[in-house]
Amino acid sequence: MLAFRSGSISLLALALLGVGGCSFFPIAGPTSVDVLKETSETVPYALVKLTPETIDILAAYEPKGLAGTFTDRRPSSDIKFGIGDIVAVTIFEAAAGGLFIPLEAGVRPGNFVNLPEQVIDNDGNISIPFAGTIRAAGRTNVQVQDAIVEKIKNRAIEPQAVVTLSQQRTSLISVVGEVNTPLRFAVPATGAGDRILDAITRAGGIRGQGYETWVMLERDKRRATVPFENLVMNASNNIYIQPGDRIYVYREQQKFLAFGATGAIDSLGSQGEFNFDAWRINLAQAVAKAGGLQDARADPGAVFLYRREPREVAKLLGADVNRFQGDLVPIIFQVSFRDPGGYFLATRLQMRNQDIIFVANAAEVEVNKFLFFLNNVSVTAINAADTATASSVARAALRGKTLVTPATPSTSVTTQVGTTTVQTVR
């Protein structure tokens, strides 16, 4: 009877396994077999094996940051006047007795006249005596000078005009956020060639560490963000500032996530979110930050990195991009730490913010789970049978009867219940 019950429960366990497979047991993520199938019921993905060629492609097509979004490499051109700017106008004539210089002007230091400073009005104009309204907004000082001379050349004696920016209230640069002195300053009218780092320096520099600081540039309704240290290390991202630029500096640690068989056995926090604590780290460093691979659980040949790559990069990596929609393609990179050379590859692959590392369990772990489960089922069956037998013996004793059980080589137990002696054979 005991063998029958134990066998029945074991068959039930096997039936459950047949229906649910490995999903019957708890697990930290997909198995390596599931990942290698390259199929998903929710989000399609492409599986790419990490090789030296793969790493070279990723290095050549790293995100370009500011340089990739704002492709104009030229310094700011001559500043154009805007509404609200204050300008000063000086008019020269070749000789006295002209339109602006009277005959008695010989005692003057020069044949010129300084007009009162003017604010460019809401229509973008200024007023010049004998010339009328002159368009100034959207023009450079040379263009305004030429317009003035054109209007008075037939009335003045060989006139010349000089227009200067007295107070610049447009073409400003804003630098805000995690800087020591947030400010708004005017771009030099002659174009001093200031770059992003120069603008941040004007604002007193950043407050925090470079590796945890980000710089966002907004220009012409477009935005791009880059780590601050990337501006320092990668000169191509330190582009020229342009009138109207808005620079926002903020602090946010770059992070990655690690799941699966990582970290020390039975240690808390071996899975989760981890800070870079540096501008750049590679895959090997990231695995180390997560506690490495668990010796008793991990499959070193099944280390996966989850990331989205642009379509053109995914195509170069060998992915069938026709299966995917959108500009970004989900990619799972596989590297084997069972291969001694896998560690060298991991040191060359640079991590990116919000990358995900997953280390699958070894196949033996699932077998051990099944054997452990089967052992628990068998022990439970035996204990249940023992409990049922003891209960039957006790009931028989209370009725004054002796329950005869089949003889087995097991030991016998004599139980005294009141005046009745009951012998139970196990």
SULKA-V260675 format. One record per pair of residues at least 4 apart in sequence whose C-alpha atoms are under 7 Angstrom apart, sorted by the first residue. I is the first residue (numbers start at 0). J is the second residue. Records with the same first field share a line. If there is no record, write none. Layout:
BEGIN
I->J / J
END
This chain:
BEGIN
0->4
1->5 / 381 / 384
2->6
3->7
4->8 / 380
5->9 / 377 / 380 / 381
6->10
7->11
8->12 / 376 / 380
9->13 / 373 / 376 / 377
10->14
11->15
12->16
13->17
14->18
15->19
16->20 / 23
19->23
27->259
28->259
29->33 / 34 / 359
30->34 / 359 / 360
31->35 / 301 / 359
32->36
37->44 / 45 / 46
38->43
39->43
44->329 / 330 / 331
45->318 / 329 / 330 / 331
46->330 / 331 / 332
47->330 / 331 / 332 / 333
48->332 / 333 / 334
49->53 / 332 / 333 / 334
50->54
51->55 / 344
52->56
53->57 / 316
54->58 / 348
55->59
56->60
57->61
60->312
63->67
64->68 / 223 / 224 / 225 / 236
65->69 / 223 / 224 / 225 / 236
66->70 / 235 / 236 / 238
68->223
72->238 / 239
73->239
74->192 / 239
75->190 / 192 / 239 / 240 / 241
76->190
77->139 / 188 / 189 / 190
78->139 / 188 / 189
79->137 / 138 / 139
80->84 / 135 / 136 / 137 / 138 / 139
81->123 / 136 / 137 / 169
82->119 / 120 / 121 / 123 / 136
83->118 / 119 / 120 / 168
84->118 / 119 / 166 / 167 / 168 / 169
85->116 / 117 / 118 / 119 / 164 / 165 / 166 / 167
86->116 / 117 / 118 / 162 / 163 / 164 / 165 / 166
87->114 / 115 / 116 / 117 / 162 / 163 / 164 / 165
88->113 / 114 / 161 / 162 / 163
89->111 / 112 / 113 / 114 / 160 / 161 / 162
90->111 / 112 / 113 / 158 / 159 / 160 / 161
91->110 / 111 / 112 / 158 / 159 / 160
92->97 / 100 / 110 / 111 / 155 / 156 / 157 / 158 / 159
93->110 / 156 / 157 / 158
94->110 / 156
95->100 / 101 / 102 / 104 / 105 / 110
96->100 / 101 / 102
97->101 / 155 / 156
98->154 / 155
99->112
100->104 / 110 / 111
117->125
119->123 / 124 / 125 / 135
120->124 / 125
123->134 / 135 / 136
124->132 / 133 / 134 / 135 / 136
125->132 / 133 / 134 / 135
126->131 / 132 / 133
127->131 / 132
129->151
130->147 / 150 / 151
133->146 / 147
135->143
138->142 / 143
139->143
140->144 / 162 / 163
141->145
142->146
143->147
144->148 / 160 / 161 / 162
145->149
146->150
147->151 / 160
148->152 / 158 / 159 / 160
151->155
152->157 / 158
167->185
170->185 / 186 / 242 / 243
171->183 / 184 / 185 / 186 / 242 / 243
172->183 / 184 / 185 / 186 / 242 / 243 / 244 / 245
173->182 / 183 / 184 / 244 / 245 / 246
174->181 / 182 / 183 / 199 / 202 / 245 / 246 / 247
175->181 / 182 / 246 / 247 / 248
176->181 / 247 / 248 / 249
177->205 / 206 / 248 / 249 / 250
178->202 / 203 / 204 / 205 / 206 / 248
179->202 / 203 / 204 / 205 / 206
180->202 / 203
181->202
182->202
186->242
187->191
192->239
193->197 / 198 / 239 / 240
194->198 / 237 / 238 / 239 / 240
195->199 / 237 / 238 / 239 / 240
196->200 / 237
197->201
198->202
199->203 / 204
200->204
207->212
208->212
209->227 / 228
210->227 / 228 / 276 / 277 / 278
211->250 / 251 / 252 / 253
212->226 / 227 / 248 / 249 / 250 / 251
213->224 / 225 / 226 / 227 / 248 / 249 / 250 / 251
214->224 / 225 / 226 / 227 / 246 / 247 / 248 / 249
215->222 / 223 / 224 / 225 / 246 / 247 / 248
216->222 / 223 / 224 / 245 / 246 / 247
217->221 / 222 / 223 / 244 / 245 / 246
218->222 / 243 / 244 / 245
225->229
226->230
227->231
228->232 / 278
229->233
230->234 / 236 / 237
240->244
252->274 / 275
253->274 / 275 / 352
254->272 / 273 / 274 / 275 / 352 / 353
255->272 / 273 / 274 / 352 / 353 / 354 / 355
256->271 / 272 / 273 / 353 / 354 / 355 / 356
257->270 / 271 / 272 / 289 / 355 / 356 / 357
258->270 / 271 / 356 / 357 / 358
259->357 / 358 / 359
260->292 / 293 / 296 / 297 / 358 / 359 / 360
261->269 / 270 / 289 / 290 / 291 / 292 / 293 / 358
262->266 / 269 / 289 / 290 / 291 / 292 / 293
263->269 / 290 / 293
264->293
269->289 / 290
270->289
275->280
279->349 / 350
280->284 / 285 / 349 / 350
281->285 / 345 / 346 / 347 / 348 / 349 / 350
282->286 / 345 / 346 / 348 / 349 / 350
283->287 / 342 / 345 / 346
284->288
285->289
286->290 / 291
287->291
292->297
293->297
296->360 / 361 / 364
297->358 / 359 / 360 / 361
298->359 / 360 / 361
299->335 / 336 / 337
300->334 / 335 / 336 / 337
301->333 / 334 / 335 / 358 / 359
302->333 / 334 / 335 / 357 / 358 / 359
303->331 / 332 / 333 / 334 / 356 / 357 / 358
304->331 / 332 / 333 / 355 / 356 / 357
305->330 / 331 / 332 / 354 / 355 / 356
306->329 / 330 / 331 / 354 / 355
307->327 / 328 / 329 / 330
308->312 / 313 / 327 / 328 / 329 / 330
309->313 / 326 / 327 / 328
310->314 / 320 / 326 / 327 / 328
311->315
312->316
313->317 / 318 / 320 / 328
314->318 / 319 / 320
323->328
334->341
335->341
336->341 / 342
340->344
341->345
342->346
343->347
344->348
350->354
360->364
362->366
363->367
364->368
365->369
366->370
367->371
368->372
369->373
370->374
371->375
372->376
373->377
374->378
375->379
376->380
377->381
378->382
379->383
380->384
381->385
382->386
383->387
384->388
385->389
386->390
387->391
388->392
389->393
390->394
391->395
392->396 / 402
393->397
394->398
395->399 / 400 / 401 / 402
396->400 / 401 / 416 / 421
399->419
401->421
404->424
406->424
407->424 / 425
409->424 / 425
410->424 / 425
411->422 / 423 / 424 / 425
412->422 / 423 / 424
413->420 / 421 / 422 / 423
414->420 / 421 / 422
415->419 / 420 / 421
416->420
END
